[in-house]
């Protein structure tokens, strides 16, 4: 089984960890350090941001979040051994007394993460824009979901949505998570064949056949068609140009080519 990925969860913070708490089923997820969570049949390591407590529902301003100055000086941090950071240093990510240190710790956590996940439900997520920009500067893969219908996201977030490191950008909910950031409990082949039986794939398959006019896109014959992946770069989140509609004979030719290329 592949190594479990460490994921940084960008986006607004609110009571109970906000969307993080709902997604990972843990209201104090931001207080527990680098823990492993199971979600949607896979596993990930929560990689930030962190706080001693986020139950107050506030994330802004000196003295309102994280470890206060006197707590650092008095060694009160030692009361939270679960915040030990496997990467070295302290795992807590924000400090009310030192906002610059809070920002620096969040950026360090982005650097240490394997990927960045983000859910947007408000266009005034100014800190999130900075997080996404920082992740882009270091080409961290970003998986972005946004609440459909609430805002014109492509107008307000057009810059972020056209970043080269953006791996996924689509409408979603607080509990949306991309399978690429999860270490699956099933094999890739098992997950893939389950996906081919799903309503999501069936919808894409029908859309591709309709786009092709019901004809094979190689030999132009009509009849029973299959939909083949031209690329697996966006498997599970394909766009129509990733796919090709083929008759049985041409589909077999494609698979013969794939087999030959793998053998080389």
Secondary structure, 3 states (H helix, E strand, C coil): CCCCCEEEEECCCCHHHCHHHHHHCCCCHHHCCCCEEEECCEEEEECCCCCCCCCCCCCCCCCCCECCHHHHHHCHHHHCHHHECCCCCECCCCECCCHHHHHHHHHHHHHHCCEEEEEECCCCCHHHHHHHHHHHHCCCEEEEEEECCCCCHHHHCHHHHCCCCEEEEEEECCCCCCHHHCEECCCHHHHHHHHCCCHHHHHHHHHHHHHCCCECCCCCCECCCEEEECCCCCCCCCCHHHEEEECHHHHHHHHHHHHHHHHC
